[in-house]
């Protein structure tokens, strides 16, 4: 899909390959991208609500998304933080052997959702591979 920006003397074409990639993923594995977006957003929102705040900078650095390899060999949902010191932010929860907010509020909840995602997408993937 392309978009055009034009003025009196210049016309610029902007190719939006991202929309083509999204369409390909949705065609190959219906519901996969939406499920990954939903799960990543849920973890992000819960982590943001419980993130320890001193200045708010590390909490505001949280973001979520869906990553797709350029050759479409993988697709994954993720939650990350672009603040350098975010991994060192301490969580109030210490009974699990770690007290890093990133581990307790992001990594563990994402790991916990993996089984659900696989169980949900597995049959669709098998069906797509048989076609």
N, C-alpha and C positions, 0 to 999 in steps of 0.2 A: 504494500500500500504506500502510496506517495502523497505528499502534501505539497502544494505550491504556494509560494509567497511571491507577489508580483507588484511592482510599482510601474511607473511610466516607462522606464528604460531597462529594467532588470527583472528576470524571472528566475527564481531559485526553486529547485526541486529538493524536497527533503524526504528521503526514504525512511519509512518506519518499519524496519524488519522485525521489531519486537511484536507488532500486531500479527505478522505472519507466523512467527514462532508460537505465539499464544494460540493461534488458530490451529496450527499443526498439532500441538500438544492436546488441545481439546478434541481434535478429530481422532488422534491415536488412542487417547486414554480419557474418555469423557469423565468429567468430574474430578480428575486428579489435581489440576491446578487450583480449582475452587476449594477442595478439601484441604490442601496444603496451606492455602491462604488463610482459611478459617482457623485451622489449628495454630498456625504461627501467630496470627493476630490475637487469639485467645491467650496464648502464653505471654505475648508482649503486654497485653492490657493488664493481666494479673500481676506480672512482674513490675510493671510501672506503678500499679496501685500499692504494692507492698515494698517498693525499693526504698532503702534507708536514705533519708535526705538530710544533708547538711547545707549544701549550696544549691542542689537541684541539677547541677551540671551533668552528673553521671546518669541520673534518671532520665534527663532530657536526651541523652545520647543513645538511649534504646531505640532500635528500629527493627522492623520485620520485613520479610520478603520471600520470594520464591526464586531460587537460582536454577538456571537451566544451562547445561553445557552447550557450547556452540554446535557440537555434533549431535545434540539431543540424546547423549548417552546416559544422562542422569537429570533428574529434577528433584529438588529438595526444598522444603520450607525451612526458614531459619529465623532466629532472633539474635541480634548482635548489638554491640555497643561501640560507638566510635570514639569514646573517651579513653585515653591511654591508661588511666589508673582504674578504670571501672572494675577490672577483675579483682582488685585488692579491696574493694568496698566490702565491709563486713556486714553480715546479716545477723539478725537477732537470734536466729536458729543455730544452735551449736551442738545439738545432740546427735547429729548424723556424722560427726567426724570432721566436718568442714564448716566454716562459718562465712564463706564467701557468698555474697548475694548472687553473683552470676551463676554459681553452681546450684544453689538452692532454688532460685527463682526462675532460672532460664534453662540450664542444661538438664536438670532432673525432670522438670515438667515436660520438656521436649522429648526426652528419652521415654517417659511414661506414655506419651501419645503414639509412639512408634508402632506398638502392637495394633492399636486401633486403625491406624493409617494402612498398615500392611493388610490387615484383615478386610478392610473396606476396598482397597484398590487391587488386592490380589486376584479375585475372580475376574475383575474387569481386564486386568493385564493378561490373564490366561486366555480370555475370550478374544482379546485383540491379537494375541500371538497366533491363535488358531485360524484367523481369517486370512 
